[in-house]
Amino acid sequence: MRLALYQPDIPQNAGTLLRLAACLGLAADIVEPAGFPVSDRAFRRAGLDYLDKVSIVRHASFGAFEVERRAAGGRLVLLTTRAETSYLDASFSPDDTLMVGRESAGAPPEVHSAADVRVAVPMRPDLRSLNVAIAAAMVLSEALRQTGQFPSWPPPA
């Protein structure tokens, strides 16, 4: 399972998402362009001391990301407020890539069209959305639970 960030525009959220991937043992993809410099130096300056614990693949565009994803196989699962399926009702697979959209604009139509599955976090209808990192943590937790891919617990001594 992988976590993909589509053109992130808030470095603190990207850092939180990369830390999440590191802690859960997932590889991460960053689809550029981002709204900030996407470099190891920039992430370290933002306080991401987990950078050495996560495998990050940067993609110059969504098209480049799609070429690599399709070659590797697996489904693209898009987290979006515009989904008709709750993540609690979705069935996840071990080789899924879960993608979050931009904090400011979500994901564009081309990403929605490419997604094999679109899921949302159920929430009150009078509110817009959750923070992207919180939504990702919720959905990844369910996906990892379903597929038995959580890191072992308790950790070995």
Secondary structure, DSSP 8 states (H G I E B T S, - for coil): -EEEEES---HHHHHHHHHHHHHHT-EEEEES--SS--SHHHHHHTT-TTGGGS-EEEESSHHHHHHHHHHH---EEEE-TT-SEEGGG----TT-EEEE-BTTTB--HHHHHH-SEEEE----TTS----HHHHHHHHHHHHHHHHT-S--SS---
